Amino acid sequence: MSPRPHACLTQYLVWRRLQRGQLEFLWSLAGALGLVLGHPFDTVKVRLQTQTTYRGIIDCMVKTYRHESLLGFFKGMSFPIASIAMVNSVLFGVYSNTLLALTATSHQERRAQPPSYIHVFTAGCTGGFVQVYCLAPFDLIKVRLQNQTEPRARPPGSPPPRYRGPVHCAVSIFQEEGPRGLFRGAWALTLRDTPTLGIYFVTYEWLCRQSTRDGQDPSPATVLVAGGFAGIASWAVATPLDVIKSRLQMAGLKRRAYRGVLDCMVSSARQEGLGVFFRGLTINSARAFPVNAVTFLSYEYLLRSWG
């Protein structure tokens, strides 16, 4: 006697839920791995963009290591790790669903009927715009903590760091700057991520198509290379606004009065020249390749596993 249909359906749904839970765990693990690999580079990038005490990448790395030890490169990492699964799920989920709405083509059919690059760009921009409002508070706290240069073991009598950790940082910003303070720099982050994530997905899709036969899925090696170069291409465009975003996020702490994105751009250029907008570009590019290669590989694996 065969099992009842509803029993089979229940077993199937339970199996799918367990499978999805395992895949979501792998997604979180892949995102966390990429973040751990890239965070030391990100710390150096943020300090170069917001502080004038370093002569370059090597000088910043040497001073950070001497003054704060290896742990100095990982300041502010806990909140990004806690939020990476949510932020990536929002970005790639909105991207996939927007592409589905624009083309009415599922992921499994997408290789046989590839979407136009206009559709890919539009979906990427939409994902970038939506993810900002999940990312902004976490990114602000990360940047504030990364800019604390106090050593972990302080000499007796030295003042404690302003923020004792991510939760204390969030509470302090809320108390001192109000709820809007947690979204400081969000407009610059929106201007940074909306177009550049469109470029990000278009670059990835174009490289995959160039290296894959029509109708076939790209190989893992192709996904890794395409994801890495997509990350580099997007950061090449994003870095000027990334500098402005970081400076606006630190403005509340330093009581520096920028009237907005444009005022910050003009003030920075007048004081430090046009080269200020490209601070961190080299290290952004070095960080982007491994982080985005891992991200896209896990994204493709999840889509194929979920069907």
C-alpha positions in Angstrom: 0.0 0.0 0.0 1.5 3.3 -1.1 1.8 6.3 1.4 -1.1 8.8 1.3 -0.5 11.8 -1.0 -0.6 14.3 1.8 2.0 12.3 3.8 4.3 12.3 0.8 3.8 16.0 0.3 4.5 16.7 4.0 7.7 14.6 3.9 8.8 16.5 0.7 8.2 19.9 2.3 10.1 18.9 5.4 13.0 17.6 3.3 13.0 20.9 1.3 12.9 22.9 4.4 15.9 21.0 5.9 17.7 21.4 2.5 17.0 25.1 2.4 18.2 25.5 6.0 21.5 23.7 5.1 21.9 25.9 2.0 21.2 29.1 4.0 23.8 28.0 6.5 26.3 27.4 3.7 25.4 30.9 2.3 26.1 32.5 5.7 29.3 30.5 6.0 30.5 31.6 2.5 29.6 35.2 3.2 31.4 35.1 6.5 34.5 33.5 5.0 34.6 36.2 2.3 34.2 38.9 4.9 36.9 37.6 7.2 39.3 37.5 4.1 38.5 41.0 3.1 38.0 42.8 6.5 41.7 43.6 7.1 41.9 45.3 3.7 38.7 47.1 4.4 40.0 48.5 7.7 43.1 49.9 5.9 40.9 51.4 3.2 38.6 53.1 5.7 41.5 54.6 7.6 43.1 55.9 4.4 39.9 57.5 3.4 39.1 59.2 6.7 42.4 59.9 8.3 45.4 62.0 7.1 48.1 60.4 9.3 49.1 57.7 6.9 51.4 58.0 3.9 49.9 55.1 2.1 48.8 51.4 2.3 52.1 50.0 3.7 52.5 52.8 6.2 48.9 52.3 7.5 49.4 48.5 7.7 52.7 48.9 9.6 51.4 51.5 12.1 48.2 49.5 12.7 50.1 46.3 13.4 52.7 48.0 15.6 50.2 50.0 17.6 47.2 47.6 17.8 48.6 44.2 16.9 47.0 41.9 14.3 43.6 42.4 16.1 43.6 46.0 14.9 42.8 44.9 11.4 39.6 43.1 12.5 38.0 46.0 14.4 34.3 46.4 13.6 34.0 42.9 12.1 31.3 41.4 14.4 28.3 43.3 13.1 29.1 42.7 9.4 29.5 39.0 10.1 26.2 38.9 11.9 24.4 40.7 9.1 26.2 39.3 6.0 23.6 36.6 5.4 20.7 39.1 5.6 22.3 41.7 3.4 23.4 39.2 0.7 19.9 37.6 0.8 18.3 41.0 0.3 20.6 42.0 -2.5 20.6 38.7 -4.5 16.9 38.0 -3.6 15.8 41.4 -5.0 18.1 41.0 -8.0 16.7 37.5 -8.9 13.1 38.4 -8.3 13.4 41.7 -10.3 15.0 39.9 -13.1 12.2 37.3 -13.0 9.6 40.0 -13.1 11.3 41.8 -16.0 11.9 38.7 -18.1 9.4 36.0 -16.8 12.3 33.6 -17.2 13.4 31.3 -14.3 17.0 30.8 -13.3 17.0 27.3 -14.8 15.8 28.8 -18.2 18.1 31.8 -18.0 21.0 30.2 -19.7 19.0 29.1 -22.7 17.2 32.5 -22.8 19.6 35.0 -21.4 18.2 38.3 -20.2 19.3 41.5 -21.9 22.0 43.5 -20.2 19.5 46.3 -19.7 17.4 44.0 -17.6 20.4 42.7 -15.7 21.5 46.3 -15.0 18.0 47.4 -13.9 17.7 44.4 -11.6 21.2 45.0 -10.1 20.4 48.7 -9.5 17.1 47.7 -7.7 18.9 45.2 -5.5 21.6 47.8 -4.7 18.9 50.4 -3.8 16.9 48.1 -1.5 19.9 46.6 0.3 21.2 50.1 1.4 18.5 50.4 4.1 19.5 47.1 5.6 23.3 47.8 5.3 23.5 51.5 6.3 23.4 51.1 10.2 25.8 48.1 10.2 28.2 49.9 7.9 28.2 53.1 10.0 29.0 51.1 13.2 31.7 49.2 11.3 33.4 52.4 10.1 33.3 54.0 13.5 34.9 51.0 15.2 37.5 50.7 12.4 38.6 54.2 13.1 39.4 53.6 16.7 43.1 53.3 16.8 43.6 52.6 20.6 45.5 49.5 21.3 43.7 46.6 23.0 46.1 46.6 26.0 46.1 50.3 27.1 48.8 51.7 29.3 47.6 52.6 32.9 45.8 55.9 33.0 45.2 56.2 29.3 41.6 57.1 28.3 39.3 54.2 27.2 38.1 54.0 23.6 35.0 56.0 22.8 33.1 52.8 21.9 33.5 49.6 23.9 31.9 47.4 21.1 29.3 47.3 18.4 26.3 47.4 20.7 27.7 50.2 22.8 28.5 52.1 19.5 24.9 51.7 18.2 23.4 52.8 21.6 25.8 55.8 21.8 25.1 57.0 18.3 21.3 56.7 19.0 21.6 58.7 22.2 24.0 61.4 20.9 22.8 61.8 17.3 19.3 60.5 17.4 17.7 57.7 15.2 18.8 59.6 12.0 22.4 59.3 13.2 22.3 55.5 12.5 21.7 56.3 8.9 24.4 58.9 8.5 25.9 58.6 5.1 23.0 56.5 3.8 22.4 58.9 0.9 26.0 58.6 -0.3 25.7 54.8 0.2 22.6 54.8 -2.0 24.4 56.8 -4.7 27.3 54.5 -4.5 25.5 51.1 -4.5 22.6 51.7 -6.8 24.5 52.2 -10.1 27.6 50.2 -9.2 25.7 47.1 -8.3 24.0 47.3 -11.7 27.6 47.4 -13.2 28.5 44.6 -10.9 25.9 42.2 -12.2 26.3 43.2 -15.8 30.1 42.6 -15.6 29.5 39.2 -14.0 26.9 38.2 -16.6 29.0 39.3 -19.5 32.1 37.5 -18.4 30.1 34.3 -17.8 28.6 34.4 -21.2 31.9 35.0 -22.9 33.4 32.0 -21.2 30.4 29.6 -21.4 28.8 27.8 -24.4 25.2 28.9 -25.1 22.6 27.1 -23.0 25.2 25.7 -20.4 25.8 26.8 -16.8 29.2 28.4 -16.2 31.8 26.2 -14.5 32.9 27.0 -10.9 36.2 28.4 -12.3 34.3 30.7 -14.6 32.1 31.8 -11.7 35.1 32.5 -9.5 36.9 34.6 -12.1 33.8 36.4 -13.3 32.7 37.2 -9.7 36.2 38.5 -8.8 36.5 40.8 -11.8 32.9 42.0 -11.3 33.9 43.1 -7.8 37.0 45.0 -9.2 34.9 46.7 -11.9 32.2 47.8 -9.4 34.7 49.2 -6.9 36.6 51.1 -9.6 33.3 53.0 -10.1 32.3 53.1 -6.4 35.5 54.3 -4.7 34.9 58.1 -5.1 31.5 57.9 -3.4 32.9 55.4 -0.9 35.3 58.0 0.3 32.5 60.5 0.7 30.3 58.0 2.4 33.0 57.2 5.0 33.7 60.8 5.7 30.0 61.6 6.2 29.8 58.6 8.6 32.7 60.0 10.7 31.4 63.6 10.5 29.0 63.1 13.5 31.9 61.8 15.7 34.2 64.6 14.7 31.5 67.3 14.9 32.4 68.3 11.3 29.5 70.0 9.6 29.0 68.8 6.1 25.8 70.0 4.6 25.4 67.0 2.4 27.1 64.8 -0.2 28.0 67.7 -2.6 29.4 69.9 0.3 31.6 67.0 1.4 32.9 66.4 -2.1 33.7 70.1 -2.6 35.3 70.5 0.8 37.4 67.3 0.4 38.6 68.3 -3.1 39.5 71.9 -1.9 41.5 70.7 1.1 43.2 67.6 -0.3 42.9 67.7 -4.1 41.1 65.4 -6.6 43.3 62.5 -5.6 41.3 62.2 -2.4 38.5 60.5 -4.3 40.7 57.6 -5.2 42.0 56.8 -1.8 41.6 53.1 -1.1 41.1 52.2 -4.8 44.1 49.8 -4.9 43.2 48.0 -1.7 39.5 47.9 -2.7 40.5 46.1 -5.9 42.7 43.6 -4.0 39.9 42.9 -1.5 37.2 42.7 -4.2 38.5 39.7 -6.1 38.5 37.0 -3.4 35.4 38.3 -1.6 33.2 38.5 -4.7 34.5 35.3 -6.2 33.3 33.4 -3.1 30.0 35.4 -3.0 29.0 34.5 -6.6 30.1 30.9 -6.3 27.8 30.4 -3.3 25.0 32.4 -5.1 25.1 30.1 -8.2 25.3 27.0 -6.0 22.2 28.0 -4.0 20.2 28.9 -7.1 20.9 25.6 -8.7 20.2 23.7 -5.5 16.9 25.4 -4.9 15.8 25.0 -8.5 
